[in-house]
Amino acid sequence: MSIFLLALTFALAFVPGMLDPFSDGGQSETPATNRVADDLTQRSLGNATAPYVLDGECTRAFFDEGYSRCGFDGDPIQQRVGVLDRTPVNVTISGDAGSSEDAILCWDDSASALVECSGAGGETVLADGSNPAGSGGKTVSAQRVALLDGRDVTVRVVMW
């Protein structure tokens, strides 16, 4: 009887842990997140001949949900980045805002230049998508450093 109880305890304690790698999780989003980040920084927001150099017009149009000569189309962000409509995604461009942390940047439509967001009109906030804060902490992100308007920026893609 004690050997049976010992074997049963072993099975209940260790079998769920052995099956964890095969359970559904955020691993399926990892390749998609990297693909989206690469596509945005190397093709869609710029030119494939100059990867990681973002075009100001394409970048503004991407976050303004407008169609331009660039390599994306569609109203929800999922269509613009090429993932399923049911996949929550967030794309943010941030940069040094003079503080210790990077801040979300804006595109000033009147000056056609990259600026720190001030909340004034005429600015396109370079962030779009669902808020990953409500995802329960299970997110997958990819970051790429690029050049936009002569300034180093970080393009962050988050999926969950």
N, C-alpha and C positions, 0 to 999 in steps of 0.2 A: 504494500500500500504506500509506503514512504517513497519507494522508487517511482511509482506512478505519479504521486503528487509533485515530486521533484522534476520529473519530465514535463508535466503539465505547467508548472511554474516557469520552466525554461522556455517552453513554447510561447506562453503568453507574454513573457518579458522580451524575448529577442526576435520573434518573427515579425512583429510590426516594424521594428527598426530595419530589418533586412529588406522589407518591401518598400521603404521610403523612397529610394531612388527611382522607383517605378511609378510613384504616385504623381498625379497631375500637379504641376506647379508652374513657376515662372520661367522654367527653362525653355519653353517653347517661344517665349518672347525675345530671348537673347539674340538669336540670329536676325530676327525681324528688326529689332532696335538698332543693331549695328548696320544693317542694310539701309535703313531709313537715314541714319546719320551720315553714312558714306554718300548716299545718293544726293542728299541735300547739299552737302559741302563740296562735292566733286562734280555735280551736274545741274541739278534743278535750280539752285539759287545762284548759279554762276555759269561758268563755261568749262566744258570737259578738258579743253586745252590748257586751262590754268586752274587746276584743282585747289581748293581751299582759299580761293579769292572770290568772295561773294559779290554779286552785282547788286547795286543799291535798288534799282528799279524792280528786279525780280524778287528781292527780299521784301520790299514794301508790298508788292502785289501778292506775295504768298500770305502774309499776315493780314492783308486787307481783304482777303477772300476774293480777289479779282483775278481775271485771266489776263495774261500778257503774253509776250513772245517766249516766255519761259517754259520749262518742261513740266508743267503741272496744270491741272484743271480740276474743277469741282468745288462744291460748296462746303461740305464738311471736311475737316482736316484729314480724316481717314482717306478720302478720295485723292486729296492732293499729295499724300505721301505714299499711297498705294498699299494700304492694308485693309482688312475687312472692316465693314462699318461697325461691327460690334466690338472692335478692339479699341479700348480707351488709349488715347495717345496725347502727349503734351510736347510741344516743341517751343523752346525758349532760347532767345539770343541774349546773352548777358555780357557785361564787360566791366572794366574798372570804373567805378563811379566816384573815386576819390576817397572811399572808405576802405576798411579792411576786407570787406566782402564785395563780390561782384553784384551788380544790380542789373535788373532787366532794362534793356535799352529801347529807345524809340527812334523812329525815322520822322524827321521834321519835313512835312510835305512842302512847306513854303520855301525852305532853304535847301531842300534836297540833300540833307546831310544827317548823319548819325548824331543823336544827342542823348543826354541823360533825360529820362522821363520827368516832366514837370507837372503833368496833369492839365496843361493848357491845351486848347483846341489845336487842330492841325497836326497832331502827332499820331503816328501809327505805332502802337505798342507791339514790339517784336516778341510776342508770346501768344500762343493759341492752343486750344485743346482743353480737355477735362482737367480738373484739379486732382493731382495724385494724392493729396492729403487724405481723402476719404477711401483710399484703396486698402487700408488695413496694414500698411507697411510693406506689402509684397509688390515691389516695383522693380523693373529692370531699366537701367539707364545707359546711355552711350553719350559720350562727349567728344566733340571735335573742336580744335582751335582753328580759326580761320581769320581772314583779313576782310574787313568790311569798311569801306570809306577810309582806308588808310589806318585803320585801328584794329588791334587784336581783339577778337571776340570769341566767346565760347558758345557753340551750338550744342544744346542739350536736348536729347530725345528721351522721353520717359514713357514706358508702356507698362500695363498691368493687366 
